[in-house]
Amino acid sequence: MRTLQWILVAVPLGLLYYEPLRSLVHQWSQDPNYSHGFLVPLVSAYYLWEKRETLKETPMTGAHPLGYLLVVGSLGLYILGRMGDEMFTVRLSLLGVLSGIALLLGGREWFGKLRFPIFYLLFMIPLPYFLYNEIAVPMKLFAARVSAAALHAMNYTLLREGNVLHLPGLTLEVADACSGMRSLISVLALAGAIGWFFHKKAGYRVVLLALGVPIAVGVNVVRIIATGILAHHFGPETAQGFFHEFAGLVIFGVALALLFTASFVLGRWERKGDE
């Protein structure tokens, strides 16, 4: 009976959101800032698989009134998004519809078990361009300013003009790709997953998620500083091509290591608090 209910809901939902989700997958494949989007649904699916027995044992207590409000409101958001051709709003409405359906079919307790896999899907939805730029531009300028200050402190001669660093014989631009937004979004997605899987208390999960911001920003600044030093000594070509991509992978690995270290420390504090 429970399986039949989900099938009857999934079919019209799939038809309704087929085009927005198809364009979403296409955007993941074309925009490197959101290539992590392929992994986000897998994390949600893994969580559901791991908790399948718990979900089976959780009683379905019937429709919760909030579910009707969420479904109707989210479908209204969907319609507005389609009318304005604004895909962020349309995709965001999917999370509200899924939440409402969980409340209607399973009740409040059942929805509580599904909160993480539903809301974690938020990380797979690209930000609207105006919001992305509102965050990326200050981050780009901040990274350039801190990197310039660090290089000055190491006795390198340079001049900063906005997001452009002028060193003797070469010019480095902290472009949009180097703003740190790509690493910020990916690191926050990882922090959310690590926090939920390894920490029981919401406070520790929030702290780990918050720590993802300075970690992402910090490793990006280190990348720019390292690029500036190598370009100064070995030529501007080291700031491009293979090194640029390789440095990105190394820095992301460092960010991941820092996240797990922070999670380990928070985990020890969490266990001490339970004693």
N, C-alpha and C positions, 0 to 999 in steps of 0.2 A: 504493500500500500504506500509506504513512504517513498519507494523508488518510483512508482507510477506518478505520484504527486510532483516529484522533481522533473520527470520527463515531460509532463504536461506544461510545466513552467519553462523548462529549458528550451523547448522547440520555438515558441513564439519569441522568447528573449533572444535566441540566436538569430532569428530572422530580423528582428528589430535592430540589433547591434552588429549585424554582419559587416556592413560597409564601414562604420566607424572603427571597428576592430581590424578590418583588412587594411585600412589606411594607416592605422597605428603600427601594425607590423611592418608596413612599408617604410614608415618613418624611422623605426628602429634600425632597419637595414641601411638607411641612407644617412642618418645623422649620428655621428660618432658620440655625441653628447648623451645619446639615449640608447646606445647599443646594449647597455645592461638590461634594457627592458625585456629581452628574451628570457632572462633568468628570473625575473620577478614572479611571473605566473608559476614557474617551476617550484619556487620556494613555497608559495601558497599551496600548491598541489601536494608537495612533500609534507607540509604541516597537516593537511587533511588526511593524508594516508597514515601518518604517524598516530593521529588521534582518532582513527576510524572506529576503534573499539569503544572509546569514550563517547563518541557521538552516538553509537548504537545504543549504549546504555543510558544516555541522557533522555529523559522523558520529553515527549512533544506535548506541551501543555495547552496548545491551541493558540488561536490568533491573538496577538497583542495589538491594541488599538493604534499604537504608534506606527505599526507596520503599514496601515492604510495611508497615514499621513506621509510616510516616507516614499511609498510607491507613487502616490498621486503627485507629490511635490517633485520627485525626481523625473517622472515622465513629463511634467510641465517644463522642467529644466531642459530635458531632451528636445522638446518641441521648440523652445526658444533658441537653443543652440543650432538646431537644423535650419530654422528660419533665418538666423543671422550667419549661417555657415561658420560657426565657431566650434571647432572640434573639441577644444578643451572642455567646454561646458557639456557637450554631448557625452564624451568619454567619462567625465566626472559623474554624470547622472547614473551611470552603470553601477557605481558603488552604492549609491542610495537605493537603487532598485533592488540590488542583491540583499542589502541590509533589511529592507522592508519585507522582502519575500521570506527571509529567514525568520523574522518576527511573526509573520502571518502563518507560516507553516509549522514552525517549531516552538514559538513562544520566546519569552525573555531569556530563560536559562539556555536554551539551544542556541540562540543568537550570541550569547556570551561566549560560547565555544567557537564561534565562527568570526568573531570580531577581528582577530589578527589576520587570517587569510584574506578577508574582504578588504580591510583598510590598508593592508600591505600593498595591495594592487595600486594604491595611489602613486607609488614610486615608478610605475611603468608608464604613467601619463606625462607626456612632455608639457612643460609650462608654456603658456601663451607667450609669444615673442616679446610683447611689451614688458611683461613681468620678468622674463629671462634677462632682458637688457637692463632693467632696473636693478637687478642684482649683480649681473656680470660686469657692468661698467665700473661701479665702485670697487668691486673685487680686483679688477684689472689694475686700477689706479693704486689701490692699496698694495698689491703685490709688487708693482713697479717701485713705489716709494720705499717699501721695506727692503727690497733687493738692492736698490741704489744706496741706501744707508748702510747696509751690510758690506757692500763692495767698497764704499768709502772707508769704512772702519778697517778693512783689510788693505788699505793704502792703494786701491785701484783708482785711477783718474777717470772720472766720467761725468757726464752732464745728463740730467734727467729733464725731459720735456714731456709732461703728462705721462703717457704709458710707453715712451720711447727712451731708451738708454743709449747715450752716445759714448762709446769708448774709443780710445785712440785707434783709428784705422777701421772701425766697424761700428755699425748701428744695430742695436737689438730692439725689436718692438715686442712688447707684451701684448700680443694680439688676443682676439676673442678666445681662440683655442687654448691660450695660456692663462686665461683669467682665473682658472681654478674651478669653474662651474662644473666641468665634466667630472673632475675628481670629487667635488662636493656632493653632487647628486649620487654618484656611485657609492661613496663612503657612507653617506646617510642611509642608503638602502641596505648596505651591509651591516651598519650599526643597528638598524631596526631589527634585522633578522637575528643577529648575534644576541641582542638584548632580550628578544622574546624567547629564544631557544635556551639560553643559559642563565637567565635571571627570572626569579619568580615574582619579585616585587616591582610594582610599576615605577616607583621612585628610581630604582637602579637602572631600569630600562630607559627612562627619560634622561638620566645623567649620561649614560653611554651615548645616547642619540645626540645630546648636546655636545659631548666631547668630539663627536664626529666633525663638527664645524672647525674648531681650531686645528684638528689633525689634518683635515683636507687643505685648509688654507696654508698651514705651516709647511707641509710637504711640497706644495706648489711653489712656495717662495724659495725653498731649498733647491728645487729644480731650476728655477730661473737664475739663482746665484751660481749654481754649478755650470749652467750653460754659459753665463757671462765669463766665468773664469777660464773655461776651456776654449771659448771663442777668442778670448784675449791672447792666450798662449799658442793656440794651434790653428787659428784662423776661423772666419765666420762659417765656413762649411761644416764645422763640427756642431753648429747650432741647428743644422737642418738634416733631413734625410734619416739615415739609420739611427744616429745617435739620439735624435729628437724622439723618435718612437721608442727606442730602447730605454731612454731615460724615463719616459712616461710609464713604462711597465715596471721599472725598478722602483720608482717613487710610489706607484700604486701598491706594490708589494710591501714597501715600508709602512704605508698607511694602514694596510691590513694587519701587519705585525703590531703596530701601535694600538689598533682597535682591540686585538685579542689580549694584549698586555693590560690595557685599561679594563677590559672585561674580567680578566683574572684577578686584578686588584679589587675591583668592585665586588667580585664573587666572594673573596675572602672577608671583606667587610660585611657582606650580606649574611654569610654563615656565622660570623661572630655575633651579629645582632640577633640571630635565632637561638644562640646558646643561653 
